[in-house]
Amino acid sequence: MEYVNLNGQLVRDADAKIHISDLGLRRGYGAFEFFRVLRGVPVFIEDHLERFENSSRAIELEVPYPRAELEGFIRELIQANGLQSAGIQLVLTGGYSEDIFTPGHPNLIIAPIALREYPPALYQQGVKVITYRHVREIPEAKTTAYLTAVKLGRRMKAEGAAEVIYHDGKWVSEGARSSLGFVKDGVLVTAKDGVLPGITRLHALRLAAKLMPVEQRAFTLDELYAADEAFITSSTRGVMPVTRIDDHPVGNGQVGPKVSALVKAFEAHVEKYVARHAAVDKPWSGVG
């Protein structure tokens, strides 16, 4: 990845620098957003930019550029790097601070990230997730506070888990880097409050409503363990089946028919989105 965008300017990755007084580094104060690029198309960019603005507002940071200009920066970056399949992360920090506490003018970083492709077998066989007692601060915002998620990386690897699911001792919320849903008696259940509004989840729930009843409500750890089927969603994973939670098999331990249908529906939905936008998007030539 040769280029990044730093504060509205396209610069070489090796030359992009932030001063050590930035509150994103010194206090972990920042909002971010992440989405995929497929065949040169930023997938669901309109939803991701809206959430980026909402997350920034929730932690009292103001995005210093209008949405149309942000989209222009992103398309310029895709073109400059010749991106076909990659991730893009936006990070808005608290800016430079003389007392290392009071926010200054925000710094904006837009950077490509190389992504690995998940093996098709994971979608056919499902994955294991583990649970952990933790409640994110300001869960409705996508912030840079990932201490717990990063810390648990070694445990996840040791236990062969694809994700960690947060709960407060009784009520389940979401994954460290994903949204969560399960199916019980033909009804899809997912959390309503106290979770990040996942963009992949948003689109998956719209598709699921055509396949089965959907309930957005609070649910317990015991309910999750008793699920017939389960899945996680994220920009990188899409809809990924879950067949084991801690030491509990989900249902019969195999990917069930409802989740399997949702996986296929979401894949077709993304393909349709990419094909439509690849046909109409024009190369970026500036905003204004």
Summary of the structure (lengths in Angstrom):
residues: 288
radius of gyration: 19.5
end to end distance: 26.9
largest distance: 57.9
contacts: 946
relative contact order: 0.14
helix: 32%
strand: 29%
